[in-house]
Amino acid sequence: MAEKSSFFVRFSFLLLLLTCAQGVRRTLMDGGQDLSMPPLKLTFAGPSRNWTDAIPIGNGRLGATIWGGVSSETLNINEDTIWTGVPADYTNPNAPEALAEVRRLVDDRNYSEATSEAVKLSGHASDVYQIVGDLNLEFDSSHRKYTQDSYRRELDLETAVAKVSYSVGAVEFSREFFASNPDQVIVVKIYASKPGSLSFKASFDSELHHHSETNPKANQILMRGSCRPKRLPVNMKKSINATNIPYDDHKGLQFASVLEVRVSNGGSVSSLGSKKLSVEKADWAVLLLTASSNFDGPFTMPADSKRDPAKECVNRISSVQKYSYSDLYVRHLSDYQKLFNRVSLQLSGSSANKTVRQTASTAERVRSFKNDHDPSLVELLFQYGRYLLISSSRPGTQVANLQGIWNRDIQPPWDGAPHLNINLQMNYWHSLPANIHECQEPLFDYMSALAVNGRKTAQVNYGASGWVAHQVSDIWAKTSPDRGEAVWALWPMGGAWLCTHAWEHYTYTMDKDFLNKKAYPLLEGCTSFLLDWLIKGKDGYLQTNPSTSPEHMFTAPNGKPASVSYSSTMDIAIVKEVFSDIVSASEVLGKTNDTLIGKVIAAQAKLPPTRIAKDGSIMEWVEDFEDPEVHHRHVSHLFGLFPGHTITVEKSPELAKAVEATLKKRGEEGPGWSTTWKAALWARLHNSELAYRMVTHIFDLVDPLNERNYEGGLYSNMFTAHPPFQIDANFGFAAAVAEMLVQSTTKDLHLLPALPVDKWPNGNVKGLRARGSVTVSIKWTEGNLVEFGLLSEQIVSTRIVYKGISADTKLLPGKIFTFDKDLKCVRTENL
């Protein structure tokens, strides 16, 4: 039995080595019994009626949403540098005077007046993420007579390929779509079961200024366009047709997109009116599409850019001429599965649910989840979060924004901009535990740009050294406060929160070169700002002043609404986290004698403690103010528990208990990102019942035509809803599930800390990552640990914890350590 048991662990890690191979089966063996997992596919009962029915594909830089129409197909095309605006000055020379007055009012406890005065510290709105345009395919009228029962539409997460198929009479028409990262093209194959049956027209369109023209000799369409050099007004009514508002074509970003069409022998391609390509009587057609802009970094004016996006697109298409469709597919699959296949999750489900999994659409499965609690749907949404980050954030791309890379509007919700008071951070929470750490690289490139602009903002606005970033940013690395009220705009902790990701990246990868060259300089600059931003208060503690708790008002002692005080709990929790991180980093790099580290250690002793309110909850502000909105969506004051580490169940049980009281007071309702944050918080408290209850909240099917009636939930394409769509909860969900299964510090490894044994009594997971650069595979039965395996890339000493028992172990690089249910190592072998 021990031999059969250890086979699971050996096989799990062997799969990690085989993820490059095409067609890796997601099957785990237990003593000869085949526990095949249901297919990881999103399925749809018909063509899209709304954008949130469409299928997203992407390669990190390029993206598309595929509607799956029959007589006409639409792909909304995105490229991650298509933004309004140009580089700007993110400083305010009048800020120091306003800052002094706000601080005076706060010192006098005139919080409502300070809140009004703090508007003078606000800046300008961010720029706006745009859409390249649409690729439109028009099929002949006979397709309208398709057999509805024959229609199939799906996204296969294992291959990152979307498919559409349907029958017209005796002819079956099929389409396949994928976005290739190695070749930087979107690939579409359309084919028919009867030779010569395929005919359609292809064309581009865009809401931005654009011009398209065909190149009949190359079977190509080239579209050139330009973005607005200045964003549209923030409060412009949606009823106004933005395309009628003129702008200078030459000052904003320039972009281009190229479509090339290949057809089978016997088929033909011709030009229609210089803007469309017509395909006639083909067996199949392969479409290759790419797009680019002249964005040359956040500090270069578009007019000064030397990049030629049209030339780049043509060259990119030319570079793949040597590859057949099969070649392109194999190259795409190999690249994608190297990341995606690292993690496998299988949760048990009753036999009654198997029919539902195989035949129901994904929307139907979401609708029925609160009744059947189908665990395979949890698996699907967990893996979908990994798929979406792989598809929207790769080395060298922009960061995944508020919608990843997918967008259909020139006025997307909240500008599609990175928001730094939870949303951008949540986008990357799962990148480390879910074993796709490479996808986090764009975040650190982005932080490096923020550090450049943020140094100017810190110096001019606040007279501080180091660098700062506030609540919202954009592709130009905006670091100044947002426009509008202080309750959201005045929050200079965005850069500091991001810096905790740099240290976390090191703890998961143990990449000392990254720590030295990328993370530590960012932490140094951020820490310098925080040391200057902290001022000594009347109570002797260092304080942040002014201070807000993101987007949440309180009732001031004079009975008036206010948001500005000093030393909000989140501010201090972030400061503590950053200070702890840089001290730890200095120990790794041998920099403990640096002057900066001495200042940090001195300041740590003077930071105020986390306070508990009279009702037993964590105080959100420095005083126990009246909270006019106790069910507010943000849980910012719980940062110290998750994603921070200053509150733990083991080391600070009183504060952990107060966190529990806070979560119960806050309630379970909220937008998608709030729901997944609460799930992770409950998991960190080792409360499996309430962590799972928050998991169930996300499985609420949202009607996009009546989305204001919902809080959180999923659209039919499993995009998460605020509403409207924000991608952060897709990523936060994956992080929360990982947190339920594995938790770690650099010294401890907790197994199944928040496993809902009544919902997932049997299961296994392979490939999750823990701090210390440890890969973890676990198997459990009837709610109890059966065995687990650990693989490390270097020497690691850790304490393994499971259900109150613990064991110390030392891992060696390149060896698989297999442990039994009693945490005893039963086998060690070379990988």
C-alpha positions in Angstrom: 0.0 0.0 0.0 2.9 2.4 0.8 4.2 1.7 -2.7 0.9 2.6 -4.3 0.6 5.6 -2.1 4.0 7.0 -3.0 3.1 6.6 -6.7 0.8 9.5 -6.5 3.6 11.8 -5.3 6.1 10.5 -7.8 3.6 10.8 -10.7 2.6 14.3 -9.7 6.1 15.6 -9.9 6.8 13.7 -13.0 4.0 15.6 -14.6 5.7 18.8 -13.8 8.6 17.7 -16.0 6.3 16.6 -18.8 4.3 19.8 -19.2 6.1 20.7 -22.4 4.7 17.6 -24.1 1.6 17.9 -26.2 -1.4 16.0 -25.0 -0.4 15.5 -21.4 -3.3 13.7 -19.8 -4.7 15.2 -16.6 -5.2 11.8 -15.0 -4.0 10.7 -11.5 -3.6 7.1 -10.6 -4.3 5.5 -7.3 -3.5 1.9 -7.1 -4.6 1.3 -10.6 -7.9 3.1 -10.3 -8.4 5.8 -13.0 -9.6 9.0 -11.5 -9.9 10.9 -14.7 -10.9 14.6 -14.3 -13.7 16.3 -16.2 -12.6 18.4 -19.1 -11.5 21.9 -18.2 -13.9 23.6 -20.7 -16.2 26.6 -20.7 -19.2 25.6 -22.8 -22.0 27.7 -24.3 -25.4 26.8 -25.6 -25.5 29.4 -28.4 -23.9 32.5 -29.9 -23.1 35.5 -27.7 -25.8 38.0 -27.0 -23.7 40.2 -24.8 -20.0 40.9 -24.6 -19.8 38.9 -21.3 -21.0 35.8 -23.2 -17.9 36.1 -25.5 -14.8 33.9 -25.2 -11.5 35.7 -24.2 -8.2 34.5 -25.7 -4.9 36.2 -25.3 -1.1 35.9 -25.4 -0.3 38.5 -22.8 -0.1 41.4 -25.3 -2.8 40.7 -27.8 -6.3 39.7 -26.9 -9.6 39.0 -28.5 -13.2 38.3 -27.4 -15.0 35.9 -29.7 -18.7 36.2 -30.1 -19.3 33.0 -32.0 -22.1 34.2 -34.3 -23.3 32.0 -37.1 -24.0 34.3 -40.1 -21.5 36.8 -38.8 -18.5 36.5 -36.4 -17.0 39.3 -34.4 -13.6 39.4 -32.7 -13.1 42.4 -30.4 -9.3 43.0 -30.8 -7.2 44.4 -28.0 -3.5 45.3 -27.7 -2.2 46.2 -24.3 -0.6 49.5 -25.3 -3.7 51.1 -26.9 -4.4 54.0 -24.5 -5.4 57.6 -24.5 -2.9 60.3 -23.5 0.7 61.1 -23.5 3.4 61.3 -20.7 2.5 64.0 -18.2 3.7 65.9 -15.2 2.4 64.2 -12.1 3.4 66.8 -9.6 1.5 69.7 -7.9 3.6 72.6 -6.6 0.7 73.8 -4.6 0.4 70.6 -2.7 2.8 71.4 0.2 0.7 74.4 1.3 -2.5 72.3 1.2 -0.7 69.5 3.0 0.3 71.7 5.9 -3.3 73.0 6.3 -4.8 69.5 6.2 -2.3 68.3 8.8 -3.2 71.2 11.0 -6.9 70.4 10.8 -6.2 66.7 11.5 -4.1 67.7 14.6 -7.0 69.7 15.8 -9.4 66.7 15.2 -11.3 68.8 12.6 -11.7 65.7 10.4 -14.6 66.9 8.3 -12.9 70.2 7.5 -9.6 68.3 6.8 -11.6 66.1 4.3 -12.8 69.2 2.5 -9.4 70.8 2.4 -7.8 67.6 1.2 -9.4 68.0 -2.2 -6.7 70.5 -2.9 -4.3 67.6 -2.9 -6.2 65.8 -5.6 -4.8 65.5 -9.1 -6.2 64.6 -12.5 -7.9 61.5 -13.8 -6.0 58.7 -15.3 -5.9 58.0 -19.0 -8.1 55.3 -20.5 -7.6 51.8 -22.0 -8.9 51.6 -25.5 -9.9 48.9 -28.1 -8.1 48.4 -31.4 -11.3 47.6 -33.1 -13.3 44.6 -34.5 -12.5 41.9 -37.0 -15.8 41.1 -38.7 -16.5 38.0 -40.7 -19.6 37.8 -42.8 -20.9 34.4 -44.0 -23.5 33.9 -46.7 -27.2 34.0 -45.8 -27.5 30.2 -45.9 -25.8 30.0 -42.5 -28.9 31.5 -40.9 -30.6 28.2 -41.6 -28.2 26.4 -39.3 -29.5 23.6 -37.1 -29.6 25.1 -33.6 -29.1 21.7 -31.8 -25.8 21.3 -33.7 -24.3 24.5 -32.3 -21.3 24.1 -30.0 -19.1 26.8 -28.6 -16.3 26.2 -26.0 -13.0 27.3 -24.5 -10.6 24.5 -23.7 -8.4 25.7 -20.8 -5.9 22.9 -21.4 -5.1 24.1 -24.9 -6.1 27.7 -24.7 -8.2 27.2 -27.9 -11.7 28.4 -28.5 -14.0 26.5 -30.9 -17.3 27.1 -32.6 -19.1 24.6 -34.7 -22.6 24.2 -36.3 -24.3 22.5 -39.2 -26.1 23.9 -42.2 -27.9 21.0 -43.8 -25.4 18.2 -44.2 -22.3 20.5 -43.9 -20.5 21.1 -40.6 -18.7 24.4 -40.2 -16.0 24.8 -37.6 -13.8 27.6 -36.3 -10.7 27.4 -34.0 -9.1 30.4 -32.3 -5.9 30.8 -30.3 -3.5 33.6 -29.5 0.1 32.5 -29.9 2.7 34.0 -27.5 5.8 32.7 -29.3 4.6 34.0 -32.7 2.6 37.1 -31.4 -0.4 36.5 -33.7 -4.0 35.6 -33.2 -4.7 32.5 -35.3 -8.1 31.5 -36.7 -8.9 28.4 -38.7 -12.3 28.1 -40.4 -13.2 24.9 -42.2 -16.1 23.0 -43.6 -16.8 19.2 -43.8 -17.8 19.5 -47.5 -15.1 20.7 -50.0 -15.6 24.1 -51.5 -18.3 25.1 -49.0 -16.6 27.9 -47.2 -17.2 31.5 -48.4 -17.0 34.7 -46.2 -15.9 38.3 -46.2 -13.5 39.8 -43.7 -13.1 43.5 -42.7 -11.8 45.7 -39.9 -13.7 48.4 -38.0 -12.8 50.7 -35.1 -14.4 53.5 -33.0 -11.0 55.3 -33.0 -9.8 57.3 -36.0 -8.7 54.7 -38.5 -8.2 53.8 -42.2 -8.1 50.3 -43.6 -7.0 49.1 -47.0 -6.4 45.7 -48.7 -3.3 44.4 -50.2 -4.7 41.9 -52.7 -1.3 40.5 -53.7 -0.6 39.5 -50.1 -4.2 38.6 -49.2 -3.9 41.2 -46.4 -5.9 44.0 -44.8 -3.9 46.8 -43.0 -5.7 49.1 -40.6 -3.9 52.2 -39.3 -5.3 54.3 -36.5 -4.6 56.7 -33.7 -5.6 57.1 -30.1 -6.8 60.3 -28.4 -3.9 62.4 -27.0 -6.3 63.5 -24.3 -9.0 61.4 -22.6 -12.7 62.1 -23.0 -14.3 64.0 -20.1 -14.8 61.8 -17.0 -18.5 62.4 -16.6 -19.4 62.5 -20.3 -22.8 60.9 -20.9 -22.9 57.5 -22.5 -25.6 58.8 -24.9 -23.1 61.1 -26.5 -21.5 59.5 -29.6 -17.8 59.7 -28.8 -16.7 58.9 -32.3 -18.1 62.4 -33.3 -15.7 64.2 -31.0 -12.7 65.2 -33.0 -9.0 64.9 -31.8 -5.5 65.4 -33.2 -4.5 62.2 -35.0 -0.8 62.9 -34.7 -0.2 63.6 -31.0 -1.6 60.4 -29.5 -0.5 56.8 -29.8 -0.5 55.4 -33.4 -1.5 51.8 -33.9 -1.9 49.3 -36.7 -3.4 45.9 -37.3 -2.8 43.4 -40.1 -5.0 40.5 -41.1 -3.7 37.9 -43.6 -5.9 35.2 -45.1 -4.6 31.8 -46.3 -7.0 29.4 -48.1 -6.9 25.8 -49.4 -6.2 24.9 -53.0 -9.3 25.6 -55.0 -10.4 28.5 -52.8 -9.9 32.1 -53.8 -9.2 35.4 -52.0 -10.1 38.8 -53.6 -10.4 42.4 -52.6 -13.8 44.1 -52.3 -13.9 47.9 -52.5 -10.3 48.1 -51.1 -11.4 47.5 -47.5 -12.7 43.9 -47.4 -11.3 40.5 -48.4 -13.6 37.9 -49.9 -13.0 34.2 -49.6 -14.9 32.0 -52.0 -15.4 28.2 -52.3 -12.6 27.2 -50.0 -12.2 23.9 -48.0 -10.6 25.9 -45.2 -9.1 29.3 -44.4 -6.5 30.3 -41.9 -6.5 33.9 -40.6 -3.5 35.5 -39.0 -3.9 38.7 -37.1 -1.6 41.0 -35.2 -1.6 44.5 -33.9 0.9 47.0 -32.5 1.3 50.6 -31.4 4.2 53.1 -31.4 4.2 53.1 -27.6 7.9 53.3 -26.6 7.7 53.4 -22.9 5.9 55.7 -20.4 8.4 58.5 -20.8 8.4 58.9 -24.6 6.0 61.1 -26.4 4.2 59.2 -29.1 5.2 61.9 -31.6 8.8 61.3 -30.7 8.6 57.5 -31.0 10.7 55.8 -33.7 8.4 52.8 -33.9 6.4 52.1 -37.0 3.4 49.9 -35.9 2.3 49.1 -39.5 5.8 48.0 -40.5 6.1 45.9 -37.3 2.7 44.2 -38.0 3.7 43.4 -41.6 7.0 42.0 -40.5 5.4 39.9 -37.8 3.1 38.3 -40.3 6.0 37.7 -42.6 7.9 36.0 -39.9 5.3 33.2 -39.6 4.9 32.5 -43.3 7.1 29.5 -42.9 4.7 27.9 -40.4 1.6 25.9 -41.3 -1.4 26.0 -39.1 -0.3 22.8 -37.4 3.2 24.3 -36.7 1.6 27.4 -35.2 -0.7 25.3 -33.0 2.1 23.1 -31.7 4.3 26.1 -30.9 1.4 27.8 -29.1 0.5 24.7 -27.2 4.0 24.0 -26.0 4.5 27.5 -24.8 1.1 27.7 -23.0 1.2 24.3 -21.4 4.7 24.9 -19.9 2.8 27.3 -17.6 -0.7 25.9 -17.4 0.1 22.2 -16.8 2.2 23.0 -13.7 -0.9 22.7 -11.4 -3.7 20.1 -11.4 -6.6 20.2 -9.0 -9.2 17.5 -8.5 -12.0 17.8 -6.0 -14.5 15.0 -5.4 -18.1 15.2 -6.5 -21.1 13.0 -6.3 -22.0 10.7 -9.2 -25.3 12.6 -9.6 -23.4 15.6 -10.8 -21.5 13.9 -13.6 -24.3 14.2 -16.2 -24.6 17.9 -15.4 -20.9 18.4 -16.0 -20.9 16.7 -19.3 -24.1 18.1 -20.8 -24.9 21.5 -19.2 -23.6 24.8 -20.4 -21.2 26.6 -18.0 -24.0 29.2 -17.4 -26.4 26.4 -16.4 -23.8 24.9 -14.1 -23.2 28.3 -12.4 -26.9 28.7 -12.0 -27.3 25.4 -10.2 -24.2 25.6 -8.1 -25.9 26.6 -4.9 -28.0 23.4 -5.1 -25.5 20.8 -6.3 -22.2 22.4 -5.1 -20.4 20.8 -8.0 -16.7 20.8 -7.0 -15.6 20.4 -10.6 -17.0 23.9 -11.2 -14.6 25.2 -8.5 -11.8 23.4 -10.3 -12.8 25.1 -13.5 -13.0 28.6 -12.1 -9.7 28.1 -10.2 -7.9 27.1 -13.5 -9.7 29.8 -15.4 -8.0 32.4 -13.1 -4.7 30.9 -14.1 -5.6 30.8 -17.8 -6.6 34.5 -17.7 -3.4 35.6 -16.2 -1.3 33.6 -18.6 -3.3 35.2 -21.3 -3.1 38.8 -20.1 0.3 39.1 -18.4 3.6 37.7 -19.8 7.2 38.9 -19.5 7.6 42.0 -21.6 3.9 43.0 -21.7 2.0 45.6 -19.8 0.4 44.7 -16.4 -3.0 43.1 -16.4 -5.3 46.1 -16.0 -8.8 46.3 -14.5 -10.1 44.1 -17.3 -7.0 42.1 -18.0 -6.4 42.9 -21.6 -10.1 42.5 -22.8 -12.1 45.5 -23.6 -14.9 46.5 -26.1 -15.3 50.2 -25.3 -13.5 53.5 -25.7 -15.0 54.4 -22.3 -14.6 51.2 -20.2 -15.8 51.1 -16.6 -13.3 53.0 -14.3 -11.2 53.6 -17.4 -9.9 50.0 -17.4 -7.0 51.5 -15.4 -4.9 49.8 -12.8 -6.3 50.6 -9.4 -3.7 50.4 -6.7 -5.9 50.1 -3.6 -6.7 46.4 -4.1 -7.4 45.6 -7.7 -4.0 45.5 -9.3 -2.6 43.7 -6.3 -5.3 41.1 -6.4 -4.6 40.5 -10.1 -1.3 38.9 -9.1 -2.1 37.3 -5.7 -2.4 33.8 -7.3 0.6 34.1 -9.6 3.0 32.7 -6.9 0.9 30.0 -5.1 -0.6 28.9 -8.5 2.8 28.4 -10.0 2.9 31.0 -12.8 5.4 33.4 -11.2 6.7 34.5 -14.6 3.4 36.2 -15.3 4.2 38.6 -12.4 7.2 40.1 -14.2 5.2 42.9 -15.9 4.2 44.1 -12.4 7.8 44.8 -11.5 8.6 46.5 -14.8 5.6 48.7 -14.1 6.7 49.4 -10.6 10.1 50.5 -11.9 8.3 53.1 -14.1 6.2 54.2 -11.2 9.3 54.7 -9.1 10.7 57.1 -11.7 7.6 59.3 -11.8 6.8 58.7 -8.1 10.1 60.2 -7.1 9.1 63.5 -8.6 5.6 63.3 -7.1 7.1 62.6 -3.6 9.6 65.4 -3.8 7.3 68.1 -5.2 4.0 67.2 -3.5 5.2 66.1 -0.2 8.9 67.2 0.2 9.8 63.6 0.7 12.6 61.4 -0.7 12.0 58.0 -2.3 8.9 57.3 -4.5 5.2 57.3 -4.1 2.1 56.1 -6.0 -1.5 56.7 -5.3 -4.8 55.0 -5.9 -5.0 54.8 -9.7 -2.5 54.8 -12.5 -2.3 54.1 -16.3 0.1 53.1 -19.0 2.0 56.4 -18.5 2.9 55.4 -14.9 0.8 58.1 -13.3 1.7 58.5 -9.7 -0.2 61.6 -8.6 -3.5 61.5 -6.7 -6.7 60.8 -8.7 -9.1 63.6 -9.4 -12.1 64.1 -7.0 -12.8 63.5 -3.4 -10.2 62.5 -0.8 -12.0 59.4 0.2 -10.6 57.7 -2.9 -8.0 60.1 -4.3 -5.9 60.8 -1.3 -4.1 57.5 -0.7 -0.4 57.6 -1.0 0.1 53.9 -0.1 -0.4 52.3 -3.5 3.3 52.0 -4.3 4.0 50.7 -0.8 1.5 47.9 -1.2 2.9 46.9 -4.5 6.4 46.7 -2.9 5.2 43.9 -0.7 4.8 41.8 -3.9 8.5 42.2 -4.7 9.5 40.6 -1.4 6.8 37.9 -1.8 8.2 37.1 -5.2 11.6 36.5 -3.7 10.1 34.3 -0.9 8.4 32.0 -3.4 11.3 31.9 -5.9 14.3 32.5 -3.7 15.8 34.3 -6.7 18.6 36.3 -5.0 19.5 38.1 -8.2 15.9 39.4 -8.6 16.0 40.5 -5.0 19.2 42.4 -5.4 18.6 44.0 -8.8 14.9 44.6 -8.9 13.1 44.1 -5.6 15.6 45.8 -3.2 15.9 49.1 -5.1 12.1 49.4 -5.3 11.9 48.6 -1.5 14.6 51.1 -0.8 12.9 54.0 -2.6 9.5 53.1 -1.1 10.9 52.9 2.4 12.7 56.2 2.1 9.3 57.8 1.2 7.6 56.1 4.1 10.2 57.2 6.6 9.8 60.8 5.5 6.0 60.5 5.3 5.8 59.4 8.9 5.6 62.2 11.5 5.7 62.1 15.3 2.2 62.4 16.8 1.1 63.8 20.1 0.9 60.3 21.6 4.5 59.6 20.8 3.8 57.2 17.9 4.8 57.8 14.4 1.8 58.5 12.3 0.7 58.9 8.7 -1.1 62.3 8.3 -3.3 62.7 6.3 -4.7 59.2 6.1 -7.7 57.5 4.7 -9.1 54.0 4.6 -9.7 53.3 0.9 -13.0 54.6 -0.3 -14.7 54.5 3.1 -16.2 57.4 5.1 -16.7 57.7 8.8 -18.7 60.1 11.0 -16.5 62.7 12.6 -16.9 63.7 16.3 -18.9 66.8 15.1 -21.4 64.5 13.4 -20.3 65.3 9.9 -19.1 62.8 7.2 -15.3 62.6 6.9 -12.6 60.4 5.4 -9.4 62.1 6.4 -7.8 61.5 9.8 -4.4 60.0 10.6 -2.8 56.5 10.9 -5.6 54.4 9.4 -5.2 50.8 10.3 -4.4 49.9 6.7 -1.7 52.6 6.4 0.1 51.3 9.4 -0.3 47.7 8.4 1.3 48.4 5.0 4.1 50.3 6.6 4.8 47.5 9.0 4.8 45.0 6.2 7.2 47.0 4.0 9.6 47.7 6.9 9.6 44.0 7.8 10.2 43.1 4.2 13.2 45.4 3.7 14.8 44.3 6.9 14.4 40.7 5.9 15.8 41.5 2.4 18.8 43.3 3.9 19.6 40.2 5.9 19.6 38.1 2.8 21.8 40.6 0.9 24.1 41.5 3.7 22.9 45.1 4.0 21.9 45.1 7.6 24.5 47.8 8.5 23.0 50.3 5.9 21.9 53.6 7.4 18.4 53.1 5.9 18.0 49.8 7.7 19.0 51.4 11.0 16.3 54.1 10.5 13.7 51.4 9.7 14.5 49.4 12.9 14.2 52.5 15.0 10.9 53.5 13.4 9.4 50.0 13.8 9.4 50.4 17.6 7.5 53.6 17.3 4.6 52.4 15.0 1.2 52.3 16.7 -0.3 48.9 17.5 -3.4 47.5 15.8 -6.3 48.4 18.0 -9.5 46.6 18.9 -12.8 48.5 19.0 -15.3 48.3 21.8 -17.4 45.9 19.8 -14.5 43.5 19.5 -13.7 44.3 15.8 -10.5 45.7 14.4 -10.6 49.5 14.4 -10.4 50.8 10.9 -9.3 54.3 11.8 -7.2 55.7 14.6 -10.3 56.5 16.7 -13.3 54.3 17.1 -15.4 56.5 14.8 -19.0 55.7 14.0 -19.2 53.8 10.8 -22.2 54.9 8.6 -21.7 51.9 6.3 -20.8 48.8 8.3 -21.2 46.5 5.3 -18.8 48.5 3.1 -17.2 46.5 0.3 -13.5 47.2 1.3 -11.9 45.3 4.2 -8.7 47.3 4.1 -8.1 47.3 7.8 -7.7 43.5 7.7 -4.6 43.8 5.4 -2.4 42.6 8.3 -3.9 39.1 8.2 -4.1 38.8 4.4 -2.3 39.5 2.2 -0.1 40.7 5.0 1.6 38.7 7.8 1.5 40.9 10.9 -1.6 39.2 12.2 -1.6 35.4 12.5 -3.8 32.8 14.3 -0.8 31.4 16.1 1.1 34.5 17.1 -1.7 37.1 17.7 -4.8 35.1 18.6 -6.6 38.2 20.1 -6.2 40.1 16.8 -7.2 37.1 14.8 -10.4 36.9 16.9 -11.0 40.6 16.3 -10.6 40.0 12.5 -13.3 37.3 12.7 -15.6 39.7 14.5 -14.8 42.3 11.8 -15.7 40.0 9.0 -19.0 39.0 10.6 -19.7 42.7 11.1 -18.9 43.5 7.5 -21.2 40.8 6.2 -21.0 38.5 3.3 -22.4 40.6 0.5 -20.1 42.7 -1.8 -18.6 42.9 -5.3 -16.6 40.0 -6.7 -13.2 41.2 -5.5 -14.5 41.8 -2.0 -16.0 38.3 -1.9 -12.8 36.6 -2.9 -10.7 38.7 -0.5 -13.1 37.6 2.3 -12.7 34.0 1.3 -8.9 34.4 1.5 -9.2 36.0 4.9 -11.4 33.3 6.3 -9.0 30.7 4.9 -6.1 32.5 6.7 -8.2 32.2 9.9 -8.4 28.4 9.1 -12.2 28.7 9.0 -13.1 26.3 6.2 -16.9 26.7 6.6 -16.9 30.5 6.1 -14.2 30.4 3.5 -16.3 28.0 1.5 -19.4 30.1 2.1 -17.7 33.0 0.4 -16.7 30.7 -2.4 -20.4 29.9 -3.0 -21.2 33.6 -3.2 -19.2 34.0 -6.4 -21.3 31.4 -8.2 -24.3 33.7 -8.9 -25.1 34.0 -12.6 -25.3 37.7 -13.5 -27.8 39.0 -16.1 -25.7 41.6 -18.0 -28.9 43.5 -18.9 -29.8 43.9 -15.3 -26.4 43.7 -13.6 -27.2 46.6 -11.2 -29.4 44.1 -9.3 -26.4 42.0 -8.4 -23.4 42.2 -6.1 -20.6 40.1 -7.4 -21.2 36.9 -9.3 -20.2 35.5 -12.7 -21.2 36.2 -16.2 -21.8 33.4 -18.6 -18.2 33.4 -19.8 -17.1 33.2 -16.1 -15.8 36.8 -16.1 -16.3 38.0 -12.5 -18.7 40.9 -11.8 -18.3 43.9 -9.6 -20.6 44.5 -11.5 -19.8 45.5 -14.2 -16.9 43.2 -15.2 -13.7 43.5 -13.3 -11.1 40.7 -13.7 -9.6 41.0 -10.2 -12.1 38.5 -8.6 -11.2 35.9 -11.2 -7.6 36.1 -10.0 -8.6 36.5 -6.3 -10.7 33.4 -6.5 -7.8 31.3 -7.6 -5.7 32.8 -4.8 -8.4 32.0 -2.2 -8.7 28.4 -3.2 -4.9 28.0 -3.1 -5.0 29.5 0.4 -7.6 27.0 1.5 -5.3 24.1 0.5 -1.7 25.4 1.3 -0.4 28.2 3.4 3.2 29.0 4.1 5.8 31.4 5.5 9.5 31.1 4.9 9.6 28.9 8.1 6.2 27.0 8.1 4.1 25.0 5.7 0.4 24.4 6.6 -1.4 21.6 4.7 -5.2 21.8 4.1 -5.6 24.6 6.6 -9.1 25.5 5.4 -10.4 22.4 3.6 -14.2 22.2 3.6 -14.3 18.4 4.3 -18.1 18.1 3.8 -17.8 19.7 0.3 -14.4 18.4 -0.9 -14.0 15.2 1.2 -11.7 13.6 -1.3 -9.2 15.2 -3.7 -5.7 15.9 -4.7 -3.7 18.8 -5.9 -0.3 18.9 -7.6 2.1 21.7 -8.3 1.0 24.4 -5.9 3.9 26.6 -4.7 4.9 27.5 -1.1 7.4 30.0 0.2 10.9 28.7 0.2 10.6 27.7 -3.5 8.8 24.5 -2.5 6.4 22.7 -4.9 3.6 20.8 -3.1 1.4 17.9 -4.0 -1.3 16.7 -1.6 -3.8 13.8 -1.5 -6.7 13.5 0.9 -9.5 11.0 1.5 -12.7 11.4 3.6 -11.3 14.8 4.8 -8.1 13.4 6.0 -4.5 13.7 4.7 -3.3 10.6 3.0 0.1 11.7 1.7 1.9 14.6 0.3 5.1 15.3 -1.6 7.5 18.2 -1.5 10.1 19.3 -4.0 12.5 22.2 -3.5 15.0 23.9 -5.8 17.4 24.4 -2.9 18.1 23.5 0.7 15.1 24.4 2.8 14.3 23.8 6.5 10.6 24.1 7.3 8.0 23.1 9.8 5.1 21.1 8.4 1.8 21.7 10.1 -1.4 19.7 9.8 -4.4 19.7 12.1 -2.4 20.8 15.1 0.5 18.5 14.7 3.8 19.5 13.3 7.1 18.1 12.1 10.4 19.7 11.2 12.0 18.7 7.9 14.9 19.6 5.7 14.5 19.5 1.9 17.3 19.1 -0.5 17.3 20.4 -4.1 16.2 18.0 -6.9 14.8 15.4 -4.5 11.2 14.4 -4.1 10.3 13.9 -0.4 7.2 11.8 0.2 5.4 12.0 3.5 2.6 10.0 5.1 -0.5 11.2 7.0 1.6 11.4 10.2 4.0 13.8 8.5 6.8 11.2 8.5 9.0 11.1 5.4 8.6 7.6 3.9 10.5 8.0 0.7 13.2 10.2 -0.8 14.2 9.9 -4.5 16.0 11.9 -7.1 13.7 13.7 -9.5 
